[in-house]
């Protein structure tokens, strides 16, 4: 039953970037072991949760996603099957581009799980919430906290959170290309190879940002750039605009640049025209 004091809940679902992404080997369950750093952004979607007589999502996506394919619905369905909760209405204001490598869907899922736990007074532990979120996606657990950096291992669900002394000044550029993550992994054609893991955390904590490009990489860039050269052009252009470091996030298509103070967001926005451009720091 819903919490008697419950009227509605608001949650902000923040985005992330990957400060490095190494795909190590293919697992027996057909997933891949990875090595990455999740970096939380201030860019976020907004969600409101209400009691309702039927499950309903109201969003600003113009019906781009069918309700039963929506990750928010999938989270509610797990709770419904396990705890027999009643329907809810969710109002979603989507600000994070879909299929952009910024984790918007996973973040929506995590915040939905947190909201339902509170809304129905389920009193689930962090571990129990983590188990539920793992059923939805490998990086959903990160967003249960989502406000600290985290080293991600295994499928991305094994997390070690840490802090840095000062947030980076980041400019995101997304060209609106939707890239399927399963497709991107298939392009890598990695089976049971084993690579030496790069200590991205040590690099992030100890190296100057200007040196990141010598040590930090994303294994997806080569295959994605081959199919979508437009994305590589964005990365190169961010360096031309003065980025200290630039990289594609996740399996794309967003590219981020880390800047010191020598940037002109107006010129960058004008250059990329109809692309999604966001300054985050």
Secondary structure, DSSP 8 states (H G I E B T S, - for coil): ---TT-SEEEEEEEEEEEEEEEEEEE-TTS-EEEEEEEEEEEEEEEEEEEE-SS-EEEESSTT-S-GGG-HHHHHHHHHHHHH----EEEEEE--S-TTSSS-HHHHHHHHHHHHHHHHTT----HHHHHHHHHTT-TTTTHHHH-SSEEEEETTTTEEEEE--SS--EEEEEE-S----HHHHHHHHT--S-------HHHHHHHS-GGGHHHH--BTHHHHHHHH-HHHHHHHHHHHHTT-SEEEE-TTSS-EEEEE-S---HHHHHHHTTTSEEEEE-
